[in-house]
Amino acid sequence: IGANGAGKTTILHTITGLVQAKHGSIMFGGKDLTKTPAHRIVSMGMAHVPEGRRVFAQLSVYENLMLGAYTRRDKAEISESLENVFKRFPRLQERCTQAAGTLSGGEQQM
């Protein structure tokens, strides 16, 4: 998408409200997000997930996955999403109670 220093990370941070836009506007679903705080953007279902493994090593795989659902209120929806994750990545279900830091690099990226 661009060379180092081209602004890829900056634009993602700006879209998700982590950096304030200096010019222009950011539209999502017909709504201007330019001055919307990051926590409100997250509640709309958009977040910036940095590259790399980024797991809480001491927490279980299940606990790490549940942290990803902290803004969601519907327990049935959360359960369905978790089921979909386990269908897509059966290895994570096998290792559900294991500390996330003990997973292989590839498993952590799942």
Backbone torsions as a table, in degrees:
resi	resn	phi	psi	omega
1	ILE	NA	-29.2	178.9
2	GLY	179.3	160.0	-179.6
3	ALA	-74.0	169.4	173.9
4	ASN	-55.8	136.1	179.0
5	GLY	84.7	2.3	-177.9
6	ALA	-76.7	-16.1	177.4
7	GLY	106.3	13.6	-178.9
8	LYS	-59.5	-50.1	-179.2
9	THR	-66.5	-40.0	179.9
10	THR	-61.6	-42.7	-179.6
11	ILE	-66.8	-38.3	177.0
12	LEU	-65.8	-40.9	177.1
13	HIS	-63.6	-36.9	179.7
14	THR	-69.6	-43.9	179.1
15	ILE	-59.7	-39.9	-176.8
16	THR	-90.7	8.2	173.0
17	GLY	82.7	9.4	179.7
18	LEU	-81.6	-20.8	176.9
19	VAL	-130.7	136.3	-180.0
20	GLN	-77.8	130.0	176.3
21	ALA	-68.9	138.3	178.4
22	LYS	-90.2	-30.9	-177.9
23	HIS	-141.3	157.0	174.2
24	GLY	76.8	-165.4	-179.5
25	SER	-142.4	160.6	178.2
26	ILE	-120.2	117.9	-177.3
27	MET	-109.0	138.3	177.3
28	PHE	-145.0	118.3	-179.7
29	GLY	59.1	34.9	179.7
30	GLY	78.6	3.8	-178.4
31	LYS	-111.7	136.8	177.5
32	ASP	-79.6	116.5	-178.3
33	LEU	-97.1	2.3	-170.8
34	THR	-52.2	-40.4	-178.2
35	LYS	-110.9	16.0	-179.2
36	THR	-81.8	129.4	178.9
37	PRO	-64.5	151.3	-177.0
38	ALA	-54.7	-40.8	-176.9
39	HIS	-65.2	-29.6	177.0
40	ARG	-75.2	-35.6	177.3
41	ILE	-64.7	-40.6	176.9
42	VAL	-60.6	-42.1	-178.8
43	SER	-67.2	-17.0	175.3
44	MET	-84.4	-4.8	176.8
45	GLY	99.4	11.3	-179.3
46	MET	-116.6	133.0	178.3
47	ALA	-150.5	158.3	176.5
48	HIS	-99.4	117.6	178.1
49	VAL	-104.8	110.4	-177.6
50	PRO	-63.2	153.7	178.1
51	GLU	-67.7	165.2	178.1
52	GLY	99.4	-169.4	-172.2
53	ARG	-81.4	-44.5	172.2
54	ARG	37.9	55.2	173.8
55	VAL	-113.6	156.9	172.6
56	PHE	-84.5	101.4	-169.1
57	ALA	-56.8	-37.2	-176.2
58	GLN	-80.2	-18.1	179.3
59	LEU	-85.8	156.4	178.3
60	SER	-71.0	165.7	175.1
61	VAL	-56.7	-46.0	179.5
62	TYR	-59.1	-45.9	-179.4
63	GLU	-62.9	-39.0	176.6
64	ASN	-63.0	-42.8	179.2
65	LEU	-65.2	-40.0	-179.9
66	MET	-67.3	-30.6	175.5
67	LEU	-61.7	-32.6	177.9
68	GLY	-68.6	-14.7	-178.6
69	ALA	-107.8	14.9	-170.9
70	TYR	-63.7	-23.1	179.9
71	THR	-87.6	-8.4	-177.1
72	ARG	-88.3	142.4	-176.6
73	ARG	-105.7	-29.0	-174.4
74	ASP	-79.0	107.7	-176.3
75	LYS	-63.0	-35.4	178.8
76	ALA	-65.8	-39.5	178.6
77	GLU	-65.7	-41.3	178.1
78	ILE	-63.0	-44.6	179.9
79	SER	-61.8	-41.6	179.1
80	GLU	-65.3	-41.4	178.3
81	SER	-63.5	-42.3	178.6
82	LEU	-62.4	-41.6	177.3
83	GLU	-60.3	-42.0	179.0
84	ASN	-64.9	-38.9	177.2
85	VAL	-61.7	-45.3	-178.4
86	PHE	-68.0	-30.4	175.0
87	LYS	-68.0	-40.7	-178.3
88	ARG	-74.3	-36.0	-177.3
89	PHE	-129.3	75.1	-176.7
90	PRO	-57.8	-27.4	178.8
91	ARG	-60.4	-35.4	179.2
92	LEU	-66.2	-35.5	177.4
93	GLN	-67.0	-40.1	178.2
94	GLU	-61.4	-31.9	-175.3
95	ARG	-106.7	20.1	-173.1
96	CYS	-52.1	-39.7	-176.7
97	THR	-93.9	-3.8	-178.3
98	GLN	-77.9	147.5	175.1
99	ALA	-62.1	130.8	-175.9
100	ALA	-60.5	-30.1	179.8
101	GLY	-67.5	-15.0	179.9
102	THR	-92.6	-3.0	177.5
103	LEU	-72.1	157.1	174.4
104	SER	-67.7	165.8	179.0
105	GLY	-56.5	-45.0	179.4
106	GLY	-64.6	-40.1	178.3
107	GLU	-65.0	-38.9	178.6
108	GLN	-63.8	-33.0	-180.0
109	GLN	-75.1	-17.8	176.3
110	MET	-62.5	NA	NA
